[in-house]
Amino acid sequence: MYELCTKNGILLDVIVYSGDITRELLCADEDLLTSESIPLTLMQPYLGKGYRLFVDNYYTSPRLAQFLLKNNVTLVDTVRASRRGFPADLVAAAVERGETKFCVIQ
């Protein structure tokens, strides 16, 4: 199950995985990965309203961050440095335990 919840844990929307999930996803662009389309589908009613979306590294991509930013949604996430399109400056950054590095995409 893929869930969209408030910070207080209130369930706003859910997608139940039942094999081929692509039929349930709303894709803004045919080139999007399934992992990018899941949060976009769940966030559809909230785009353009200034919300903040927290996700883990499975969903994170620079393309998703840019799409959400253009739609007035801030993405806060953990990342996989090996993800396609990840900023090279951050790949090379040495991050110690407990330390944070960030990148602002405009």
Backbone atoms as SQL, in Angstrom:
CREATE TABLE atoms (id INTEGER PRIMARY KEY, chain TEXT, resi INTEGER, resn TEXT, atom TEXT, x REAL, y REAL, z REAL);
INSERT INTO atoms VALUES
  (1, 'A', 1, 'MET', 'N', 0.836, -1.173, 0.000),
  (2, 'A', 1, 'MET', 'CA', 0.000, 0.000, 0.000),
  (3, 'A', 1, 'MET', 'C', 0.884, 1.241, 0.000),
  (4, 'A', 2, 'TYR', 'N', 0.500, 2.199, -0.796),
  (5, 'A', 2, 'TYR', 'CA', 1.171, 3.490, -0.826),
  (6, 'A', 2, 'TYR', 'C', 0.209, 4.486, -0.206),
  (7, 'A', 3, 'GLU', 'N', 0.664, 5.198, 0.825),
  (8, 'A', 3, 'GLU', 'CA', -0.218, 6.062, 1.583),
  (9, 'A', 3, 'GLU', 'C', 0.272, 7.500, 1.596),
  (10, 'A', 4, 'LEU', 'N', -0.674, 8.422, 1.580),
  (11, 'A', 4, 'LEU', 'CA', -0.395, 9.834, 1.792),
  (12, 'A', 4, 'LEU', 'C', -1.037, 10.198, 3.121),
  (13, 'A', 5, 'CYS', 'N', -0.212, 10.619, 4.077),
  (14, 'A', 5, 'CYS', 'CA', -0.694, 10.917, 5.426),
  (15, 'A', 5, 'CYS', 'C', -0.254, 12.314, 5.845),
  (16, 'A', 6, 'THR', 'N', -0.992, 12.879, 6.788),
  (17, 'A', 6, 'THR', 'CA', -0.593, 14.148, 7.380),
  (18, 'A', 6, 'THR', 'C', 0.523, 13.881, 8.384),
  (19, 'A', 7, 'LYS', 'N', 1.123, 14.934, 8.887),
  (20, 'A', 7, 'LYS', 'CA', 2.183, 14.762, 9.891),
  (21, 'A', 7, 'LYS', 'C', 1.656, 14.138, 11.170),
  (22, 'A', 8, 'ASN', 'N', 0.342, 14.190, 11.380),
  (23, 'A', 8, 'ASN', 'CA', -0.280, 13.580, 12.555),
  (24, 'A', 8, 'ASN', 'C', -0.730, 12.142, 12.296),
  (25, 'A', 9, 'GLY', 'N', -0.433, 11.636, 11.093),
  (26, 'A', 9, 'GLY', 'CA', -0.766, 10.252, 10.772),
  (27, 'A', 9, 'GLY', 'C', -2.164, 10.038, 10.220),
  (28, 'A', 10, 'ILE', 'N', -2.862, 11.105, 9.884),
  (29, 'A', 10, 'ILE', 'CA', -4.200, 10.972, 9.304),
  (30, 'A', 10, 'ILE', 'C', -4.067, 10.591, 7.841),
  (31, 'A', 11, 'LEU', 'N', -4.706, 9.503, 7.450),
  (32, 'A', 11, 'LEU', 'CA', -4.641, 8.998, 6.085),
  (33, 'A', 11, 'LEU', 'C', -5.479, 9.868, 5.159),
  (34, 'A', 12, 'LEU', 'N', -4.843, 10.426, 4.116),
  (35, 'A', 12, 'LEU', 'CA', -5.532, 11.265, 3.145),
  (36, 'A', 12, 'LEU', 'C', -5.901, 10.504, 1.883),
  (37, 'A', 13, 'ASP', 'N', -5.016, 9.609, 1.452),
  (38, 'A', 13, 'ASP', 'CA', -5.246, 8.844, 0.224),
  (39, 'A', 13, 'ASP', 'C', -4.386, 7.593, 0.264),
  (40, 'A', 14, 'VAL', 'N', -4.782, 6.602, -0.512),
  (41, 'A', 14, 'VAL', 'CA', -4.048, 5.340, -0.545),
  (42, 'A', 14, 'VAL', 'C', -4.147, 4.738, -1.942),
  (43, 'A', 15, 'ILE', 'N', -3.083, 4.094, -2.355),
  (44, 'A', 15, 'ILE', 'CA', -3.073, 3.286, -3.575),
  (45, 'A', 15, 'ILE', 'C', -2.734, 1.876, -3.122),
  (46, 'A', 16, 'VAL', 'N', -3.592, 0.933, -3.435),
  (47, 'A', 16, 'VAL', 'CA', -3.359, -0.462, -3.070),
  (48, 'A', 16, 'VAL', 'C', -2.660, -1.138, -4.241),
  (49, 'A', 17, 'TYR', 'N', -1.481, -1.686, -3.980),
  (50, 'A', 17, 'TYR', 'CA', -0.727, -2.388, -5.022),
  (51, 'A', 17, 'TYR', 'C', -1.392, -3.730, -5.295),
  (52, 'A', 18, 'SER', 'N', -1.745, -3.947, -6.550),
  (53, 'A', 18, 'SER', 'CA', -2.410, -5.208, -6.916),
  (54, 'A', 18, 'SER', 'C', -1.827, -5.785, -8.202),
  (55, 'A', 19, 'GLY', 'N', -0.525, -5.735, -8.328),
  (56, 'A', 19, 'GLY', 'CA', 0.123, -6.276, -9.523),
  (57, 'A', 19, 'GLY', 'C', 0.580, -5.169, -10.446),
  (58, 'A', 20, 'ASP', 'N', -0.217, -4.860, -11.458),
  (59, 'A', 20, 'ASP', 'CA', 0.143, -3.813, -12.413),
  (60, 'A', 20, 'ASP', 'C', -0.417, -2.478, -11.935),
  (61, 'A', 21, 'ILE', 'N', 0.408, -1.715, -11.266),
  (62, 'A', 21, 'ILE', 'CA', -0.023, -0.451, -10.670),
  (63, 'A', 21, 'ILE', 'C', -0.122, 0.682, -11.688),
  (64, 'A', 22, 'THR', 'N', 0.472, 0.508, -12.854),
  (65, 'A', 22, 'THR', 'CA', 0.538, 1.601, -13.824),
  (66, 'A', 22, 'THR', 'C', -0.843, 2.081, -14.266),
  (67, 'A', 23, 'ARG', 'N', -1.852, 1.234, -14.225),
  (68, 'A', 23, 'ARG', 'CA', -3.208, 1.650, -14.616),
  (69, 'A', 23, 'ARG', 'C', -3.816, 2.632, -13.624),
  (70, 'A', 24, 'GLU', 'N', -3.358, 2.581, -12.382),
  (71, 'A', 24, 'GLU', 'CA', -3.917, 3.445, -11.338),
  (72, 'A', 24, 'GLU', 'C', -3.202, 4.783, -11.225),
  (73, 'A', 25, 'LEU', 'N', -2.055, 4.906, -11.863),
  (74, 'A', 25, 'LEU', 'CA', -1.237, 6.106, -11.693),
  (75, 'A', 25, 'LEU', 'C', -1.575, 7.172, -12.721),
  (76, 'A', 26, 'LEU', 'N', -1.630, 8.403, -12.257),
  (77, 'A', 26, 'LEU', 'CA', -1.794, 9.549, -13.141),
  (78, 'A', 26, 'LEU', 'C', -0.402, 10.033, -13.490),
  (79, 'A', 27, 'CYS', 'N', -0.041, 10.000, -14.737),
  (80, 'A', 27, 'CYS', 'CA', 1.315, 10.386, -15.136),
  (81, 'A', 27, 'CYS', 'C', 1.278, 11.733, -15.836),
  (82, 'A', 28, 'ALA', 'N', 2.005, 12.680, -15.281),
  (83, 'A', 28, 'ALA', 'CA', 2.113, 13.986, -15.920),
  (84, 'A', 28, 'ALA', 'C', 2.980, 13.896, -17.168),
  (85, 'A', 29, 'ASP', 'N', 3.813, 12.887, -17.214),
  (86, 'A', 29, 'ASP', 'CA', 4.763, 12.727, -18.316),
  (87, 'A', 29, 'ASP', 'C', 5.010, 11.237, -18.496),
  (88, 'A', 30, 'GLU', 'N', 4.965, 10.757, -19.705),
  (89, 'A', 30, 'GLU', 'CA', 5.132, 9.324, -19.972),
  (90, 'A', 30, 'GLU', 'C', 6.526, 8.814, -19.610),
  (91, 'A', 31, 'ASP', 'N', 7.502, 9.703, -19.485),
  (92, 'A', 31, 'ASP', 'CA', 8.863, 9.292, -19.158),
  (93, 'A', 31, 'ASP', 'C', 9.094, 9.114, -17.663),
  (94, 'A', 32, 'LEU', 'N', 8.082, 9.365, -16.852),
  (95, 'A', 32, 'LEU', 'CA', 8.257, 9.249, -15.405),
  (96, 'A', 32, 'LEU', 'C', 8.400, 7.798, -14.981),
  (97, 'A', 33, 'LEU', 'N', 9.235, 7.581, -13.988),
  (98, 'A', 33, 'LEU', 'CA', 9.352, 6.264, -13.390),
  (99, 'A', 33, 'LEU', 'C', 8.130, 6.007, -12.522),
  (100, 'A', 34, 'THR', 'N', 7.812, 4.753, -12.290),
  (101, 'A', 34, 'THR', 'CA', 6.695, 4.412, -11.413),
  (102, 'A', 34, 'THR', 'C', 6.903, 5.026, -10.038),
  (103, 'A', 35, 'SER', 'N', 8.138, 4.996, -9.549),
  (104, 'A', 35, 'SER', 'CA', 8.440, 5.556, -8.229),
  (105, 'A', 35, 'SER', 'C', 8.222, 7.069, -8.179),
  (106, 'A', 36, 'GLU', 'N', 8.258, 7.740, -9.316),
  (107, 'A', 36, 'GLU', 'CA', 7.963, 9.173, -9.376),
  (108, 'A', 36, 'GLU', 'C', 6.461, 9.409, -9.524),
  (109, 'A', 37, 'SER', 'N', 5.788, 8.523, -10.232),
  (110, 'A', 37, 'SER', 'CA', 4.358, 8.676, -10.489),
  (111, 'A', 37, 'SER', 'C', 3.506, 8.418, -9.252),
  (112, 'A', 38, 'ILE', 'N', 3.977, 7.573, -8.348),
  (113, 'A', 38, 'ILE', 'CA', 3.203, 7.263, -7.133),
  (114, 'A', 38, 'ILE', 'C', 2.962, 8.518, -6.300),
  (115, 'A', 39, 'PRO', 'N', 4.008, 9.266, -5.893),
  (116, 'A', 39, 'PRO', 'CA', 3.727, 10.469, -5.103),
  (117, 'A', 39, 'PRO', 'C', 2.965, 11.533, -5.889),
  (118, 'A', 40, 'LEU', 'N', 3.188, 11.629, -7.196),
  (119, 'A', 40, 'LEU', 'CA', 2.448, 12.611, -7.997),
  (120, 'A', 40, 'LEU', 'C', 0.962, 12.279, -8.032),
  (121, 'A', 41, 'THR', 'N', 0.632, 11.003, -8.127),
  (122, 'A', 41, 'THR', 'CA', -0.766, 10.583, -8.131),
  (123, 'A', 41, 'THR', 'C', -1.420, 10.899, -6.788),
  (124, 'A', 42, 'LEU', 'N', -0.736, 10.571, -5.700),
  (125, 'A', 42, 'LEU', 'CA', -1.282, 10.826, -4.371),
  (126, 'A', 42, 'LEU', 'C', -1.410, 12.323, -4.080),
  (127, 'A', 43, 'MET', 'N', -0.499, 13.120, -4.607),
  (128, 'A', 43, 'MET', 'CA', -0.487, 14.560, -4.340),
  (129, 'A', 43, 'MET', 'C', -1.362, 15.372, -5.288),
  (130, 'A', 44, 'GLN', 'N', -1.968, 14.762, -6.275),
  (131, 'A', 44, 'GLN', 'CA', -2.718, 15.473, -7.308),
  (132, 'A', 44, 'GLN', 'C', -3.653, 16.554, -6.749),
  (133, 'A', 45, 'PRO', 'N', -4.482, 16.271, -5.739),
  (134, 'A', 45, 'PRO', 'CA', -5.380, 17.321, -5.244),
  (135, 'A', 45, 'PRO', 'C', -4.677, 18.432, -4.462),
  (136, 'A', 46, 'TYR', 'N', -3.416, 18.235, -4.135),
  (137, 'A', 46, 'TYR', 'CA', -2.693, 19.178, -3.287),
  (138, 'A', 46, 'TYR', 'C', -1.660, 20.003, -4.051),
  (139, 'A', 47, 'LEU', 'N', -1.517, 19.737, -5.359),
  (140, 'A', 47, 'LEU', 'CA', -0.562, 20.490, -6.165),
  (141, 'A', 47, 'LEU', 'C', -1.001, 21.949, -6.248),
  (142, 'A', 48, 'GLY', 'N', -0.029, 22.842, -6.206),
  (143, 'A', 48, 'GLY', 'CA', -0.302, 24.264, -6.338),
  (144, 'A', 48, 'GLY', 'C', -0.795, 24.927, -5.064),
  (145, 'A', 49, 'LYS', 'N', -0.778, 24.208, -3.944),
  (146, 'A', 49, 'LYS', 'CA', -1.343, 24.754, -2.711),
  (147, 'A', 49, 'LYS', 'C', -0.304, 24.973, -1.605),
  (148, 'A', 50, 'GLY', 'N', 0.985, 24.853, -1.942),
  (149, 'A', 50, 'GLY', 'CA', 2.034, 25.188, -0.986),
  (150, 'A', 50, 'GLY', 'C', 2.336, 24.139, 0.067),
  (151, 'A', 51, 'TYR', 'N', 2.017, 22.896, -0.192),
  (152, 'A', 51, 'TYR', 'CA', 2.282, 21.843, 0.779),
  (153, 'A', 51, 'TYR', 'C', 3.740, 21.390, 0.736),
  (154, 'A', 52, 'ARG', 'N', 4.134, 20.612, 1.720),
  (155, 'A', 52, 'ARG', 'CA', 5.466, 20.032, 1.822),
  (156, 'A', 52, 'ARG', 'C', 5.296, 18.518, 1.850),
  (157, 'A', 53, 'LEU', 'N', 6.009, 17.806, 0.991),
  (158, 'A', 53, 'LEU', 'CA', 5.915, 16.346, 0.898),
  (159, 'A', 53, 'LEU', 'C', 7.215, 15.721, 1.393),
  (160, 'A', 54, 'PHE', 'N', 7.108, 14.806, 2.347),
  (161, 'A', 54, 'PHE', 'CA', 8.256, 14.077, 2.881),
  (162, 'A', 54, 'PHE', 'C', 8.218, 12.662, 2.331),
  (163, 'A', 55, 'VAL', 'N', 9.318, 12.224, 1.716),
  (164, 'A', 55, 'VAL', 'CA', 9.410, 10.873, 1.161),
  (165, 'A', 55, 'VAL', 'C', 10.774, 10.278, 1.486),
  (166, 'A', 56, 'ASP', 'N', 10.904, 8.963, 1.272),
  (167, 'A', 56, 'ASP', 'CA', 12.217, 8.350, 1.449),
  (168, 'A', 56, 'ASP', 'C', 12.893, 8.209, 0.089),
  (169, 'A', 57, 'ASN', 'N', 14.070, 7.624, 0.084),
  (170, 'A', 57, 'ASN', 'CA', 14.886, 7.616, -1.133),
  (171, 'A', 57, 'ASN', 'C', 14.341, 6.755, -2.270),
  (172, 'A', 58, 'TYR', 'N', 13.350, 5.922, -2.034),
  (173, 'A', 58, 'TYR', 'CA', 12.762, 5.130, -3.122),
  (174, 'A', 58, 'TYR', 'C', 12.068, 6.046, -4.133),
  (175, 'A', 59, 'TYR', 'N', 11.467, 7.118, -3.659),
  (176, 'A', 59, 'TYR', 'CA', 10.674, 8.008, -4.517),
  (177, 'A', 59, 'TYR', 'C', 11.450, 9.211, -5.023),
  (178, 'A', 60, 'THR', 'N', 12.564, 9.531, -4.410),
  (179, 'A', 60, 'THR', 'CA', 13.289, 10.762, -4.686),
  (180, 'A', 60, 'THR', 'C', 13.999, 10.750, -6.027),
  (181, 'A', 61, 'SER', 'N', 13.812, 11.832, -6.765),
  (182, 'A', 61, 'SER', 'CA', 14.592, 12.067, -7.976),
  (183, 'A', 61, 'SER', 'C', 14.610, 13.567, -8.228),
  (184, 'A', 62, 'PRO', 'N', 15.651, 14.063, -8.869),
  (185, 'A', 62, 'PRO', 'CA', 15.677, 15.485, -9.205),
  (186, 'A', 62, 'PRO', 'C', 14.483, 15.883, -10.074),
  (187, 'A', 63, 'ARG', 'N', 14.076, 15.011, -10.973),
  (188, 'A', 63, 'ARG', 'CA', 12.937, 15.317, -11.861),
  (189, 'A', 63, 'ARG', 'C', 11.649, 15.483, -11.048),
  (190, 'A', 64, 'LEU', 'N', 11.420, 14.606, -10.062),
  (191, 'A', 64, 'LEU', 'CA', 10.247, 14.724, -9.197),
  (192, 'A', 64, 'LEU', 'C', 10.307, 16.025, -8.396),
  (193, 'A', 65, 'ALA', 'N', 11.472, 16.346, -7.854),
  (194, 'A', 65, 'ALA', 'CA', 11.636, 17.576, -7.074),
  (195, 'A', 65, 'ALA', 'C', 11.324, 18.801, -7.922),
  (196, 'A', 66, 'GLN', 'N', 11.816, 18.825, -9.155),
  (197, 'A', 66, 'GLN', 'CA', 11.560, 19.967, -10.038),
  (198, 'A', 66, 'GLN', 'C', 10.085, 20.070, -10.400),
  (199, 'A', 67, 'PHE', 'N', 9.443, 18.936, -10.695),
  (200, 'A', 67, 'PHE', 'CA', 8.020, 18.955, -11.043),
  (201, 'A', 67, 'PHE', 'C', 7.198, 19.485, -9.871),
  (202, 'A', 68, 'LEU', 'N', 7.475, 18.987, -8.672),
  (203, 'A', 68, 'LEU', 'CA', 6.721, 19.432, -7.497),
  (204, 'A', 68, 'LEU', 'C', 6.970, 20.909, -7.217),
  (205, 'A', 69, 'LEU', 'N', 8.219, 21.342, -7.337),
  (206, 'A', 69, 'LEU', 'CA', 8.546, 22.742, -7.087),
  (207, 'A', 69, 'LEU', 'C', 7.790, 23.653, -8.052),
  (208, 'A', 70, 'LYS', 'N', 7.698, 23.257, -9.316),
  (209, 'A', 70, 'LYS', 'CA', 6.935, 24.039, -10.304),
  (210, 'A', 70, 'LYS', 'C', 5.455, 24.090, -9.948),
  (211, 'A', 71, 'ASN', 'N', 5.000, 23.114, -9.156),
  (212, 'A', 71, 'ASN', 'CA', 3.602, 23.047, -8.748),
  (213, 'A', 71, 'ASN', 'C', 3.408, 23.453, -7.285),
  (214, 'A', 72, 'ASN', 'N', 4.338, 24.287, -6.787),
  (215, 'A', 72, 'ASN', 'CA', 4.248, 24.878, -5.459),
  (216, 'A', 72, 'ASN', 'C', 4.182, 23.845, -4.332),
  (217, 'A', 73, 'VAL', 'N', 4.923, 22.754, -4.476),
  (218, 'A', 73, 'VAL', 'CA', 5.053, 21.743, -3.428),
  (219, 'A', 73, 'VAL', 'C', 6.545, 21.549, -3.167),
  (220, 'A', 74, 'THR', 'N', 6.942, 21.629, -1.911),
  (221, 'A', 74, 'THR', 'CA', 8.339, 21.431, -1.533),
  (222, 'A', 74, 'THR', 'C', 8.555, 19.962, -1.221),
  (223, 'A', 75, 'LEU', 'N', 9.622, 19.378, -1.753),
  (224, 'A', 75, 'LEU', 'CA', 9.965, 17.983, -1.508),
  (225, 'A', 75, 'LEU', 'C', 11.092, 17.911, -0.486),
  (226, 'A', 76, 'VAL', 'N', 10.877, 17.156, 0.570),
  (227, 'A', 76, 'VAL', 'CA', 11.889, 16.919, 1.596),
  (228, 'A', 76, 'VAL', 'C', 12.123, 15.418, 1.616),
  (229, 'A', 77, 'ASP', 'N', 13.393, 15.024, 1.476),
  (230, 'A', 77, 'ASP', 'CA', 13.625, 13.600, 1.266),
  (231, 'A', 77, 'ASP', 'C', 15.030, 13.163, 1.617),
  (232, 'A', 78, 'THR', 'N', 15.186, 11.860, 1.652),
  (233, 'A', 78, 'THR', 'CA', 16.512, 11.260, 1.658),
  (234, 'A', 78, 'THR', 'C', 16.793, 10.882, 0.211),
  (235, 'A', 79, 'VAL', 'N', 18.046, 10.651, -0.119),
  (236, 'A', 79, 'VAL', 'CA', 18.383, 10.430, -1.529),
  (237, 'A', 79, 'VAL', 'C', 19.270, 9.213, -1.729),
  (238, 'A', 80, 'ARG', 'N', 19.275, 8.756, -2.957),
  (239, 'A', 80, 'ARG', 'CA', 20.231, 7.755, -3.426),
  (240, 'A', 80, 'ARG', 'C', 21.169, 8.485, -4.381),
  (241, 'A', 81, 'ALA', 'N', 22.419, 8.543, -4.021),
  (242, 'A', 81, 'ALA', 'CA', 23.380, 9.276, -4.854),
  (243, 'A', 81, 'ALA', 'C', 23.527, 8.653, -6.240),
  (244, 'A', 82, 'SER', 'N', 23.154, 7.391, -6.383),
  (245, 'A', 82, 'SER', 'CA', 23.283, 6.726, -7.686),
  (246, 'A', 82, 'SER', 'C', 22.079, 6.979, -8.586),
  (247, 'A', 83, 'ARG', 'N', 21.084, 7.713, -8.114),
  (248, 'A', 83, 'ARG', 'CA', 19.878, 7.966, -8.903),
  (249, 'A', 83, 'ARG', 'C', 20.201, 8.825, -10.104),
  (250, 'A', 84, 'ARG', 'N', 19.623, 8.489, -11.231),
  (251, 'A', 84, 'ARG', 'CA', 19.835, 9.228, -12.480),
  (252, 'A', 84, 'ARG', 'C', 19.497, 10.707, -12.286),
  (253, 'A', 85, 'GLY', 'N', 20.385, 11.597, -12.716),
  (254, 'A', 85, 'GLY', 'CA', 20.163, 13.028, -12.624),
  (255, 'A', 85, 'GLY', 'C', 20.519, 13.645, -11.289),
  (256, 'A', 86, 'PHE', 'N', 21.097, 12.855, -10.379),
  (257, 'A', 86, 'PHE', 'CA', 21.470, 13.372, -9.065),
  (258, 'A', 86, 'PHE', 'C', 22.613, 14.371, -9.224),
  (259, 'A', 87, 'PRO', 'N', 22.566, 15.532, -8.545),
  (260, 'A', 87, 'PRO', 'CA', 23.610, 16.556, -8.704),
  (261, 'A', 87, 'PRO', 'C', 25.007, 16.039, -8.365),
  (262, 'A', 88, 'ALA', 'N', 25.936, 16.218, -9.288),
  (263, 'A', 88, 'ALA', 'CA', 27.305, 15.723, -9.129),
  (264, 'A', 88, 'ALA', 'C', 27.993, 16.331, -7.912),
  (265, 'A', 89, 'ASP', 'N', 27.666, 17.587, -7.587),
  (266, 'A', 89, 'ASP', 'CA', 28.277, 18.234, -6.420),
  (267, 'A', 89, 'ASP', 'C', 27.954, 17.482, -5.138),
  (268, 'A', 90, 'LEU', 'N', 26.748, 16.951, -5.052),
  (269, 'A', 90, 'LEU', 'CA', 26.369, 16.220, -3.851),
  (270, 'A', 90, 'LEU', 'C', 26.916, 14.794, -3.838),
  (271, 'A', 91, 'VAL', 'N', 27.097, 14.213, -5.015),
  (272, 'A', 91, 'VAL', 'CA', 27.678, 12.864, -5.079),
  (273, 'A', 91, 'VAL', 'C', 29.089, 12.902, -4.507),
  (274, 'A', 92, 'ALA', 'N', 29.828, 13.955, -4.826),
  (275, 'A', 92, 'ALA', 'CA', 31.224, 14.075, -4.387),
  (276, 'A', 92, 'ALA', 'C', 31.346, 14.549, -2.937),
  (277, 'A', 93, 'ALA', 'N', 30.264, 15.036, -2.342),
  (278, 'A', 93, 'ALA', 'CA', 30.332, 15.576, -0.981),
  (279, 'A', 93, 'ALA', 'C', 30.531, 14.460, 0.045),
  (280, 'A', 94, 'ALA', 'N', 31.455, 14.686, 0.945),
  (281, 'A', 94, 'ALA', 'CA', 31.679, 13.732, 2.037),
  (282, 'A', 94, 'ALA', 'C', 30.707, 14.071, 3.165),
  (283, 'A', 95, 'VAL', 'N', 29.864, 13.113, 3.512),
  (284, 'A', 95, 'VAL', 'CA', 28.865, 13.333, 4.556),
  (285, 'A', 95, 'VAL', 'C', 29.151, 12.390, 5.713),
  (286, 'A', 96, 'GLU', 'N', 29.401, 12.977, 6.860),
  (287, 'A', 96, 'GLU', 'CA', 29.657, 12.202, 8.069),
  (288, 'A', 96, 'GLU', 'C', 28.334, 11.842, 8.740),
  (289, 'A', 97, 'ARG', 'N', 28.375, 10.832, 9.579),
  (290, 'A', 97, 'ARG', 'CA', 27.181, 10.423, 10.319),
  (291, 'A', 97, 'ARG', 'C', 26.634, 11.615, 11.109),
  (292, 'A', 98, 'GLY', 'N', 25.325, 11.857, 10.981),
  (293, 'A', 98, 'GLY', 'CA', 24.683, 12.965, 11.678),
  (294, 'A', 98, 'GLY', 'C', 24.783, 14.290, 10.956),
  (295, 'A', 99, 'GLU', 'N', 25.470, 14.340, 9.831),
  (296, 'A', 99, 'GLU', 'CA', 25.660, 15.561, 9.072),
  (297, 'A', 99, 'GLU', 'C', 24.670, 15.598, 7.907),
  (298, 'A', 100, 'THR', 'N', 24.339, 16.790, 7.473),
  (299, 'A', 100, 'THR', 'CA', 23.391, 16.967, 6.378),
  (300, 'A', 100, 'THR', 'C', 23.993, 17.827, 5.290),
  (301, 'A', 101, 'LYS', 'N', 23.775, 17.451, 4.054),
  (302, 'A', 101, 'LYS', 'CA', 24.129, 18.285, 2.895),
  (303, 'A', 101, 'LYS', 'C', 22.833, 18.509, 2.143),
  (304, 'A', 102, 'PHE', 'N', 22.718, 19.627, 1.472),
  (305, 'A', 102, 'PHE', 'CA', 21.485, 19.865, 0.726),
  (306, 'A', 102, 'PHE', 'C', 21.781, 20.576, -0.575),
  (307, 'A', 103, 'CYS', 'N', 20.778, 20.526, -1.441),
  (308, 'A', 103, 'CYS', 'CA', 20.871, 21.154, -2.746),
  (309, 'A', 103, 'CYS', 'C', 19.542, 21.847, -3.017),
  (310, 'A', 104, 'VAL', 'N', 19.569, 23.059, -3.459),
  (311, 'A', 104, 'VAL', 'CA', 18.359, 23.785, -3.804),
  (312, 'A', 104, 'VAL', 'C', 18.212, 23.747, -5.310),
  (313, 'A', 105, 'ILE', 'N', 17.102, 23.205, -5.777),
  (314, 'A', 105, 'ILE', 'CA', 16.826, 23.122, -7.213),
  (315, 'A', 105, 'ILE', 'C', 15.898, 24.258, -7.575),
  (316, 'A', 106, 'GLN', 'N', 16.296, 25.035, -8.578),
  (317, 'A', 106, 'GLN', 'CA', 15.458, 26.166, -8.984),
  (318, 'A', 106, 'GLN', 'C', 14.984, 26.016, -10.393);
